[in-house]
Amino acid sequence: MFSALKNFINELTGEAERPKAFEAEDYQLAAAALLVHIASIDGEFDDKEKARIRQLVEARFGLEGDEAAELIDSARESERDAVDLYRFTSVLKRRLDEDGRRQIIGMLWDMAHADGAVHEFEENVVWRVAELLGVSTRERVELRREFRDAAAPAPGGPWSPRNAGDA
């Protein structure tokens, strides 16, 4: 009875016609909010980090343009309103399988390396999220190594010690 009345009122006010793209229970929103948290935990949220969040969201969730921007905006708002990480990790743990949860930890390490240095606060957040998602310490460390190595400059680059005498 109450839901019928609520639906009727929503129809009158037009509320029923405005679908929300990203609901609080959406695992994409939860993952993006964790990325925003990692990017801003060190007190700086620079352009490289903003660009990397967008790249990760677009690649992982197949979103483009306005959809990606809308998800990131919703994630920033959701992260700002959150009191703890459990709000996001509980959604991810329910919605993702083991491999999906590992991918989230990989995305967090990727984001942590986006500005060129991993801050101790970022390390702590990834550790806590991994624990809440049930990703083992071994897997978390392997993922960190993988993303650290990917973010490192290539050996033999133009400014490597090997090439210093060539200049």
C-alpha positions, 0 to 999 in steps of 0.5 A: 500500500505504502509503495503504491502511494510512493510510486504515485507521488513519484509519478506526479513529481516526475521523480520516476522519470529521472533514473540515477545512473549510479546507485550507492550499491553499484560496484563501479561507484564503490571502486571509483570512490576507492580510487578517488580516496587513494588519489586524494589521501596524500593531500594532493589530487593533481592532474596526473591522478585525475587523468589516471582515474579517468583512464582506469574507469574508462578501461575497466568499466567500458565508459566513455566521455560523460558517463566516465565523468559522471561516475567520477563525480558521483564517486567524489561525492560518495567518498566525501560522504563516507565515514569508512572504507567498509561502505565500498568494500562490502559492495565490492565483496558481494558483487565481485568474484575473487579475480574481480577483487584482485583487479580492484587491488591492482587498480588501487596500486596503479592509482597509488603510483600515478603521481610517481610516488606511493605515500604511506597513507596510500599503502595503508589504504590498499592494505586495509581494502585488500584485507576487507576484500579477502585478497591475501597479503601475498597477492597484494604484495605481488600486485604492488610489485607488478604496478611498481615495476610498470611505473618505473622508468625503463632501463637504458632510457635517455637519462640512465647512468649507462647513457650519461657519458653519451650526452 
